[in-house]
């Protein structure tokens, strides 16, 4: 979400495979978990950007982000280093997945 804002991306769609979380973010159900404050932060961020939405996707379709999150939790590195590395190239842990799912733009 923050990266989309920093890069001035338009029409950002955030996908998640946890239906309860997606529903909570979209205000469909209250989030009473200990992580509720994260949900509220995301809701505020989305409200300040009218061109951003959150949708549910299948776990299979969310494989690359899932692998990336697993990798990030196992490899604690300075966030600035991660940020600069991952913006410029596809992280090795998801390179194959991203290349398989790559969409070729129409002319």
PLY file of the C-alpha trace (Angstrom):
ply
format ascii 1.0
element vertex 107
property float x
property float y
property float z
element edge 106
property int vertex1
property int vertex2
end_header
0.00 0.00 0.00
2.75 2.41 0.95
4.80 1.44 -2.09
1.85 2.22 -4.37
1.53 5.63 -2.77
5.27 6.34 -3.00
5.33 5.37 -6.68
2.12 7.35 -7.39
0.46 4.24 -8.78
-3.09 4.65 -10.00
-5.80 2.01 -9.63
-4.03 -0.19 -7.07
-5.76 -3.48 -6.26
-4.55 -5.30 -3.16
-5.31 -9.02 -3.21
-5.47 -11.28 -0.19
-6.30 -14.94 0.28
-7.75 -14.56 3.80
-11.46 -13.86 3.24
-12.05 -12.77 6.85
-9.26 -10.19 6.65
-10.44 -8.89 3.27
-13.99 -8.57 4.64
-12.72 -6.77 7.74
-10.66 -4.34 5.66
-13.66 -3.63 3.44
-15.78 -2.98 6.53
-18.04 -5.99 6.00
-17.23 -7.57 9.34
-15.66 -6.16 12.49
-12.16 -7.29 13.37
-11.87 -7.98 17.06
-8.55 -9.79 16.96
-5.32 -8.58 18.49
-4.37 -7.47 14.96
-7.37 -5.15 14.62
-5.19 -2.06 14.72
-3.45 -3.22 11.52
-6.84 -3.55 9.83
-7.74 -0.03 10.95
-4.45 1.35 9.57
-5.14 -0.29 6.21
-8.70 1.07 6.18
-7.42 4.60 6.79
-4.83 4.20 4.03
-7.46 3.02 1.57
-9.88 5.81 2.47
-7.22 8.42 1.73
-6.72 6.96 -1.76
-9.92 6.61 -3.73
-8.27 4.50 -6.42
-7.24 1.64 -4.12
-9.27 -1.47 -3.36
-8.89 -4.80 -1.57
-10.27 -8.01 -3.07
-10.21 -11.70 -2.19
-8.26 -14.13 -4.34
-7.57 -17.85 -4.09
-4.54 -19.11 -2.23
-3.17 -20.52 -5.48
-3.40 -17.11 -7.16
-1.65 -15.54 -4.17
1.33 -17.91 -4.24
4.09 -15.40 -5.07
3.13 -12.89 -2.33
2.76 -15.78 0.13
6.27 -17.06 -0.68
7.67 -13.54 -0.46
6.12 -13.01 2.98
7.51 -16.35 4.19
10.95 -15.41 2.91
10.81 -11.97 4.52
9.91 -13.37 7.94
12.84 -15.80 7.80
15.41 -13.27 6.60
15.55 -10.23 8.82
17.45 -7.57 6.92
17.45 -3.82 7.24
14.17 -2.67 5.67
15.97 -0.07 3.53
18.10 -2.81 1.95
15.01 -4.96 1.25
13.14 -1.98 -0.18
15.88 -0.99 -2.61
16.65 -4.55 -3.69
13.07 -5.67 -4.22
12.02 -2.64 -6.21
14.76 -3.08 -8.76
14.61 -6.83 -9.34
12.45 -9.83 -8.62
13.59 -11.56 -5.42
15.13 -14.98 -6.17
12.64 -16.73 -3.86
9.74 -15.87 -6.22
11.49 -15.32 -9.56
10.20 -18.53 -11.16
6.64 -17.98 -9.96
6.51 -14.39 -11.22
7.95 -15.35 -14.61
5.36 -18.14 -15.02
2.52 -15.75 -14.15
3.82 -12.84 -16.19
1.23 -11.28 -18.45
2.39 -10.15 -21.85
0.80 -6.79 -22.72
-1.17 -6.52 -25.95
0.27 -4.22 -28.65
0 1
1 2
2 3
3 4
4 5
5 6
6 7
7 8
8 9
9 10
10 11
11 12
12 13
13 14
14 15
15 16
16 17
17 18
18 19
19 20
20 21
21 22
22 23
23 24
24 25
25 26
26 27
27 28
28 29
29 30
30 31
31 32
32 33
33 34
34 35
35 36
36 37
37 38
38 39
39 40
40 41
41 42
42 43
43 44
44 45
45 46
46 47
47 48
48 49
49 50
50 51
51 52
52 53
53 54
54 55
55 56
56 57
57 58
58 59
59 60
60 61
61 62
62 63
63 64
64 65
65 66
66 67
67 68
68 69
69 70
70 71
71 72
72 73
73 74
74 75
75 76
76 77
77 78
78 79
79 80
80 81
81 82
82 83
83 84
84 85
85 86
86 87
87 88
88 89
89 90
90 91
91 92
92 93
93 94
94 95
95 96
96 97
97 98
98 99
99 100
100 101
101 102
102 103
103 104
104 105
105 106
